[in-house]
């Protein structure tokens, strides 16, 4: 009788890592899939642990959420660094590359930029003082705004603050629109609308679109 091959389990199946590390990884995965309001019991189950251990290391979840927000911001910063490295000393090309990449919808709902917007919405509580993590996200968005203003100014475009705000409205609208329109989405014209704005603010001719490399 032929012997059946032995089953090899994935190293991530059980207890190959300390409980604290497993909890961090489980929370990150579940926050990305389900949002930050996921129950501690679900995190504990996914981490092959228990609620008491989760709370021993991370209290009632705020510390895990804080780690998650900081990780999303770090990923967004890496995205901008990659943009600058792709087209060094060419702010106009960086703007066009940014619009091209933001228009791309492949896997978009799990991109850190989109998850940051979703997390901000989950942290917002009407008629209450802003959550400290929401302020941290807002500070990052203001930094993103200053970065886009700087690119518009460096590219020699007119009214760089006004142009940056118009472009950010397009981009953030596209980020929040994902998944709401089916296949024929308004965000499919993001790049074209953004380039038209850039031309209206003084770019010579009609700048050519650029191909956005895969950063993820």
Buried (B, 14 or more C-beta within 10 A) or exposed (E): EEEEEEEEEEEEEEEEBEBBEBBBBBBBBBBBEEEBEBEBEBBBBBBBBBBEBBBEBBEEBEBBBBBBBEBBBEBBBEBBEBBBEBBEEBBBBBBBBBBBBBBBBEEBEEBBBBBBBBBBEBBEEEEEEEBEBBEBBEEBBEEBBEBBBEBBBBBEBEBBEBBBBBBBEBBBEBBBEBEEEEEEBEBEEBBEBBBEBBBEBBBEEEBEBBEBEEEE
